[in-house]
Amino acid sequence: VTAGRVTAVACVAALALVASRRLPAEPRPAPTPAQRLAAASSGVLAAAALVSYLLATRTELVAVAVTLSALYPVVPVLVGLTLLHERLARRQALGLALTLAASVLVVVP
Amino acid sequence: VGALLALASALLYGVSDVVGGVVSRRMSFVRVALWGQVGGLVATVLAAPLGGGAGPTSADLLWGGLSGVGTGVAMVALFRGMSRGAMSLVVPVSAVGGLALPVVVAALVVGERPAVWTWAGVLLALPRSGWSRGAGRGLRRGTPARCAAASPRASASACSTSRSPRPEEVRASGP
């Protein structure tokens, strides 16, 4: 369908909005080209994810596609806890568990 | 194939958030969001011909554009959260906000009646932003809560509302 083009328009709108919001001066040094590339690749990956999701909703039951694609926070949680060595206080770990449980409850068809 | 695509979508979203979060700690999160949207725009323009089918109606474009406004604000909020908080907390809080919001909107505006456990999940999600942020480990208070208020995925899913059945409708029509 036309989802790709619609999202392209959506991204232009987002771009304009983000551009207007970055006016306040940033104290940090200018980013290196590698950092810009990494930031852009984040957007490319998200766009690829959205296209996959929309294709999945066309070939699969929407409920199944929604449920499976809602697994995405698992990746940052695992990377954060293992590779980045993020430590959670007991209270925060409890909050994380309850947050994931709430996600499962909402998504279950 | 559809299930694999959905899983691939989850994996790509997850990696995208990790990359964006890591970069947000080294450069301004607003710039990360801006460059990310530029990259996403290029990718969607390249992918658009693959979609085929008829051109979008003006209503499609309106919804898509509206969704883009939400996405822009949400990505800035998400990267702000990850630039100073733990991504293992920020992303799930953002995700649960994005999942619960369509359910509440569908129930209040469209008049749908979600299942009991769906409401249980929404209720469970409400205080989570307060619990997760907690104290300590250098996490600034309040940031994850702000991310949850505007989740990028919630507005992204609005892109598909004009043509396909909405996820929340299907979800709410369960037994």
Interface residues (C-beta under 8 A of the other chain):
Chain A: V1 T2 A3 G4 R5 V6 T7 A8 V9 A10 C11 V12 A13 A14 L15 A16 L17 V18 A19 R21 R22 E26 R28 P31 Q35 R36 A38 A39 A40 S41 S42 G43 V44 L45 A46 A47 A48 A49 L50 V51 S52 Y53 L54 L55 A56 T57 R58 T59 E60 L61 V62 A63 V64 A65 V66 T67 L68 S69 A70 L71 Y72 P73 V74 V75 P76 V77 L78 V79 G80 L81 L84 E86 R87 L88 A89 R91 Q92 L94 G95 L96 L98 T99 L100 A101 A102 S103 V104 L105 V106 V107 V108 P109
Chain B: V1 G2 A3 L5 A6 L7 A8 S9 A10 L11 L12 Y13 G14 V15 S16 D17 V18 V19 G20 G21 V22 V23 R26 M27 S28 V30 R31 V32 A33 L34 W35 G36 Q37 V38 G39 G40 L41 V42 A43 T44 V45 A47 A48 P49 L50 G51 G52 G53 A54 G55 P56 D60 L61 W63 G64 G65 L66 S67 G68 V69 T71 G72 V73 M75 V76 A86 M87 S88 L89 V90 V91 P92 V93 S94 A95 V96 L99 A100 V103 W117 T118 A120 G121 V122 L124 A125 R128 W131 S132 R133 G134 A135 G136 R137 L139 P152 R153 A156 C159 S160 S162 R163 S164 P165 R166 P167 V170 R171 G174
